[in-house]
Amino acid sequence: MSDGEYEDEEAAEEFKIASFVNMVRDCVRIGIPYSCRGHLQTFDMFIVEKWPIVQAFALEGIGGGGFFTMKHELMDVSELLWKLYSNMDPVSLESLLMEDLITFEHQWTNLFSHFEMEIPFMLELSECQAGEPFRSYFSHGMLSSHIAEPSPCRQPFVLFGTHSTRENLKPGNFIFPSEGHLVRNTGPGGSTAKHMMAQCVSPKGPLACSRTYFFGSTHIPYLGKDNDTQKKNEHINLLSQIYAAVVEAVLAGIASYAKSLSPSKAKEAAEQTLWAQLDSMNLLQIKSSLRSKVTFQIEAVNSLGRIVPLDDGLHLVNTASMAVYDIPDLQNGRGCLGSIVFSESFLKSQVNVKEKDGTVSTDKSYTILTAAVPRFLSWLVEDNEVKLSEKAFSTVKEQKSFLGSFLASSDGAYMCPGSLEMGPEEGKLCFFSDGILFLHPYHGSITISKNHVNSIKLYDGNSTTVAAAVVVEFNSSLTPHLPIHFSRAAGFLMFALMPKSKSYRTFYSQVFPIWQKCTDNSGLHLQVIQEDQLSTDQRQIYLNIQNLYEALAYPTAERWTHLKMASASLPGIQSFFQHLGVSSVGKEPIPRVHLPFLLQHSEPATPNNPENEKMTITIVSGLPGSYCNELCISLVSLQTEYGSFRWNVYRQPADSTEDFQHFQRHLSSVLEVKRKHGVHKAAYFRRKIRMLVVLDGYSDVLDVVQALQTHYDPEVRSSFVIGAVTACVNPLSCFMEHRFTFPKFLEQCSQGIVSSVAMTSLTTEQRHPSFVLVQKLIRAANPGAAFILAEKGIVTRNEDIELIMSDSSFTNPQMLRARYLMYPGWFEGKFSSGPAFPKIDQICVRFSRPLEKARFMTRCKAIKSSIKTYPFFGNLYHIAGRVLFSDSEQRVEVCHDTLVNSLRLAPVEDGPSPPPDPKRDQRETTQPCMLVFTGCSLKEDDVKDWLRQCAKQKPQKKLLRTRGTLTLQEMRSIHAKRHLDPLPEGYFYNGTQFVNFLGEKMDRHPLMDQFIYDYINEANREIEKYNKELEAQDHFDIFGQKL
């Protein structure tokens, strides 16, 4: 409704009811989402019947009449929709990252805040106090959800030290968290706890992850040769090594499952990785005792966080977890150290790919959604560890130390492990002449001496607007002096300095000049490198750092900034978005050659073989009345200006009942002609052929594209390429009623197919409501379309012509990607464009006799007044074709648009035509006139009757005259003609009146009745003669049928 119509409240309500009635008119079964998500209710049709809109259905006149539940079969589709909503697509994934994940990560931040206190207070923390953020988050969320029972194995917990055995991990133990188990008394033999297990679970979502953190340092900061003999705490060292192996095992299991979709193969890969990691750490003794204490599992969860079978759907969030229970205390020979657990939530994606040989394979990808939660943390709780870290940091105050002379320090720097599995960690970076010190907020001081460094390199992209990376390649002697996750890196560390930060300015002003002057013997020698000198892993880590910098540079108030932050903390999430977008639209295979463009991994190669150039097809489409044909005529007329090619114009036959088989035959004939003239030396044949396909009607452009893709001749498929598709739009004839568009209108402007839209009316009134509305509607359906102003199909700007005649816009990577996302299977012709709704009938009428121009024009103008509202039965919207008028021997092109009420008549000019068809040629010779009537639910007999009224009509027999049929004028004419006839006896004429012997006067002749009788007899003799002659003649209508 328009704004004005909507202001009438009663009319607006009636419109809503009528719309609902029309919506369900032909529906037999109607699905209703009766229950709220997660809270299934018994379906009651009588409740539905009480809904206001359903009650209004029974209103006489406005509604459908009768009870809604008696006319339609109702079914509850709640559970089906819940299952559908659980599948993750790019939109739901973005919502998960921007809402649920942010809240989820905030709970871990709250957990860490409990340990940001002085050591004596930290030691007094209980499991109940530490786990309070997780429990509140989970329990409050469960209260607001409609889920009766949580999954027993998906509950939050925080357990310290030896109070983390298999028995303690049973779900029932989490109901009442312990107040008596503190950090200071849950270690071996009642000592300080050496580690903590924590699991956070989203109460109304699929996210969950668990971590193991440590109370104590996992490394010994290097202080020179005087502390080389110091040893790590044996218990922490063992637990951290096992945990590091578990992390690697879970990540390997996730990678295996994403590749194979087999839980058994994933378990095998995880366990093999675990044992291999333990072997590499020389933990052979502990390995044998852990064989029966390791569990690995992968679970699928729906969007409510409920565990479902793994086979329920591909696009579900999965959780991979590994636990190592009851780790024995080999140092003391008895008891256990507790358990270790690690889990991640991840999402996988799978795309079917068609290889060159026709086989179908799969391309897989995955992303770990909870990767931003720190995987390794340790808090210094022992006095000796704290003192050792402080001693290392005190070197910044010394004139000379084992790290050389102090140069500068600053906050806000990032230290990155040489592994893609770990993200950058922020801290304070201190530069020395002979080394680097990094003060980590949790792990304490990390020192790197030149004695352990193989090389130190700088990459800054030769720009001050990108992050600078200091790459330190170290030898194995540094490993004991690095935290466990840094020591397992690929032999290098990376320090990131963000532009405009204090650390960036300090480095370049106070450190860079000195390090560059140093030689290998005198100190750290800095080597400036280019991007191609970075290894593959180093380049990817640098890209992650740059993403982090770009994310931090945007204002936090902007909503999409959170997604940018997610891309910085979840490496590869952007590319996964692309992959998930492709995989979530269907299972139809995608050609291998197109996959990189769909995933936006590469740009298309430019063809460089002119001998095998394909013929370019330019497609112009439009609804009837959109001036589509006029635009094509305008393009063809440009041949003299663009003389480097010659046109081949194809128009879909108006009376064709075949889909686009005629178009396929036309392509074959064009290619055959090209072959015949392939060696012709004439300049005319050396010019490039360009085909112009004109689609004027309610057809879908995609059907033409698929007709080319599925052509029975492979050589034809490889010889043609679609250059560009342009849609013609007349804003005045787009809507059938209110804002109800004509069938296939938006399909003809669709994204991925159409690159430009030509507005063919109201171009001088661009603020006209119809123009603005249609432009806004098209922009919503196809955001990337270019708008062209082409009044009545006339294009004047060179830029617009270049858009229409582009050779590459259809194959543009963005267009290609949109095409695959919107029309799965289009490349192999498997996408069904569907029928037009409401059903549009096109009735082609051929005839041989001329029409009466005046009668035809009058009847065309009168059609608009007979237009009906929905369901539009009998509406005639468009008339087009070629006819003969009785006043001329030349055929005339006719085009009538009912809604605009415009009739265009133009003499037919000979031009390019499709290949000859003997049947069509013979038919056009005998029936040169043809009109195509387009409308809803048209009947051929009614159309022919309407057309008969536009031709010269058969003369009707004249009726015999009687005295009663004489007009007053005829009476006067008879009297005037015979008033001087002789008078009967007894009458005389006095010059003005007739007088009898009695003196009576009269104005009429006394024999006037006789005169009338004679006149009627004479007229009837003429009529009888005319009627006999008429009966003797043969009369035919415009179809040659005898009347």
C-alpha positions, 0 to 999 in steps of 0.5 A: 500500500502507498503511505496515503492508503495506509493512513486509512486504518480500516482500509489497511486492516482489510488489506492485511486480511485480504493479503493473508487470504490470497497468500493461503488461497491455493495451499492445502497444507500449512505449517505453523511454528507453534512452539517457542524454541526449545520449549515444545508444546502440544499442538492445538488447532483450536488455539490457532483458530483464535488468533486474530488474523485467523479469525478474520479469515472467516469474515464475509466479503473480505476473508475467505469465508468459513473456518480456517482450520476446516479449509486447510490442513495444519501441521506443527513445523517447530521441530523441523525449523529448530533443526534448520536453525541449528545449521550454521551459515555465514549469517548465524556464524557472524551472529555467534562471533559478534554476540555469543563469543564475546560474552563467552570470552568475557567469562574467561576474562572474569576468571583470570581477574580472580588471579590478578592479586597478591600471591598470599591472597591467590593461594587462598582462592577456592574452587568455588570462588574461582569458578563463580563467573562460569557458574553464574553465566551458565545458571542464569542463562539456563533460567532464561532458556526453555531447556529443562535439563542441561547435558550432564557432560556440558557443565562448567567447572574449575578444579585445582591440582589433585582435586581433578581426578576422574572421580572429581570430574563426574557431572554430579560433583559440579552441583556444589562446588568446593569451598575447602579446596584452595590453591594452597592445599590441593597439590601433591601431599597437601602442598600448593596446587600445580595446575588448574582445570577449567571449563566454560559452557555457553548455556544457550549456545554451542560454545564450550571449551576447557583449558589447563593452566598452571600455578608456577613457571613453566620456564627458567629465565636465562640469567647468564651462565650462573643459573644454567644448573637451575631446574624447573619444578618437576611436577609443573614440568611434567604436567605442562609437557603432557598438556602441550602434547594434549593440545597438539593432539586435539588440534590434530584430531580436529584437522583429521575430523574436518578432513575425513568426517570420521570420529574414529580416524580423528581419535586415531590421529589424536592419540598418535599425535599424543604418543609421538609428542610424549616420545619427543619429550622423552616421557616414555615412562609416563607414556606407558602408565597413561595408555588406559587413562586417555579419552578423546571424543568429538561431539556435535551440538545444536544451536541451543548447546544440546548434544546431538548425533554427529550425523544430524548435520554437516554445519553444526558446531562440534566440540573436540576434547581430550582428557588425561585422567589420574596422572601418577606422581612418579617423583614421589612414587605414589598418589596422582597429580590430578588430570589434564583436559583440553577442548575446543569448539570448531566448525567445519565446512565442505564443498563438493568439487568437480575435477577435470576428469568428471570425478567429484571430490571434496574441499574442506575447511574448518575454524576453531571458534574458541581459539582466542581463549588462551591455551597456555597460562601460568601464574607465579605463586612460589617466592623463588619463581617470583624472585627469579623473574624480578631478578631478570627484569632488574637488568634494565637498571644495570649498567651492564648485564648478561644482555649487554647495555640497556637501550630502551623499553616500552609497553604495548608490544606483542610476542608471537610463538613461531606457531600458527596455533598460538596468537600474539601475547601482549607485554613489555618489551625491553631492548639490550645491545646483546639481547631482548627481555619480554615481561609477560603479565602471566609468565613473568620475565622471558630473556633472550641472549645473543648466545642463543640467537642464530639471527635477528631480522626486521620486516616493516614493509618499507612503510610506517603504516604497517606493523614492524616485525622483529624475527628472532631465530634461536637455537635449541639451547634457548628452549629451557628458558622459554614458556612451554608453548614458546619452546615448542615453536618452529625455531623462531619468535616474532616481536610485533611493534604497532605503528604510532605506538611508543614501542614502535617509536622507541625501537626506531629511534633508540634501538634500530640505529645501534643494532644495525651498526653492530657486528656478529661479534659486538652484539645483535646484528639486525638484518632488514629483509623484504617480504619474500625473505619471510618463510610461509609461517612467518608471513602468515603470523605477520598477516595475523599481526597486521589484522590485529593492528587494523582491528585495534585501529577502528573505533570500538563503538562501531558494531562491525569492529567486533567482527574485525577483532574476531578475524584478528584473534581467529586466524583464517576466519575470513577465508572460512567465511568464504568457504562456509558461504559456498558450502551452505547453499547446496551440495551441487559440485563446483568446477575446480577451476572456479573454486579459487575465485569463489573462495577469493583466493586468486584473480582470473588469468587474462586470456592471451591466445587471440586465435581462440577468442570466443564469440561474445554474447551480450544479453538484453532482457526486460519485461514487455513494455520495458523498451528492451527492443528499442535498446537493442535497435539502438545498440545495433545502430552503433555498428558503423561507429564500432566497426571492429565487429558485426552483429548477430541478433537473436530474438526468442520467437514469440510463439515458441513453445520450446524453452530455449532449444531454439536458442541452442539451434541458433548457436549451432548455426552461427558456429557453422557459419563461422566455420565456413567463413573461417578461411575467408579473406574478406575484411567483413568476415575477419571482423569479430562476431558479437551476438545480441540476445534479446529477451523481451518477456517474462523469461528468466535470464538464467535459463538462457545462461543454462541453455548455453552451459548445457548445449549438446555440442561441447564445441559450441559451449567452448566457442561462446562466452557471455560478456554482460547482461543488461536488464531494461526496466520501465518504472511505470510498468513493474507492479501488477498492484500496489507493490506486487511486482510482475513475475520474473521482474527481480529475477531479471535484475538478479545479482550474479547475472545482471551487471547493469540496469537500464531505466527506460522511463522517468529519466528526467524525473528521478525523484518520481515516487515510482522511479525511487521505489523501483531503484531502491528495490533493484538495489536491494536485490542487486547491490552491485548493479550499475544504473543506466539512464536510457529514455525509451531505450536510447543510450547516449553516453559512451560509458553506458554503452561500454557497460552494456557491451562489456566482454568480462563483467559476467565472468567477473569473480564477484559475479561468478561467486554470487552466481554460485551462491544464488543459483547452486548447480547453474553451471551444469544446468541443474538450477530450476528457475521455477514457474512465473507467479502469477501464471502469465499466459502468452497467446500468439494469434496469427491472421492474414487480413488487415485491421481497422486502425481506428477500431484497434486503437480505441479498443487498446485504450479501453483495456486499462479500465477492465483491469482487475485486482488479485488474482488478476484473472483475465487481465490483458497487460501487453499486446505486441506483434506485426499487423496490417492496417486497412489504410496501408499495405506496409506491415506495422510493428505494434506494442501496447502497454496496458498499465502505462496505456501507451500504444506504439506503432512503427513501420516494420523494417527488414533486419537480421533474423534467426536461422530459417525454419521452413514451417515458420516461413510457410506460416508467415507467408500465408499469415503475415500478421501476428499478435502476442497477447500477454496476461493472466489466465487468458483464453484463446477464444476470448482473445480472438473475439476481442481481435475480431472486433478490431477488423472490418465488421460483416455488414448486417442485414437491414431491417424493414421499415415501418411507420414507427421507425420513421424519424421526424426528419424523414416525415418532414422530407416526405411532406416537403417532397410531395406537398404539391401533389394534387389534392383530393376533391373538396380541398384547396391550398391557400398558400400556407395551409390545406383547407376543406369544404367545411373550412377546416385547416390543416398543416399536412397534405390530406394524402400524407398517409398514402405518401408515407405508405409509398415511401415505406414500400419503396424503402423496403424494396431497396432493403430486400434487394440489399439483403438478397445481395448480402446473402449472396456474398461470402464474408470471412473474418480476419482468421479466414473463417466464413461468417 
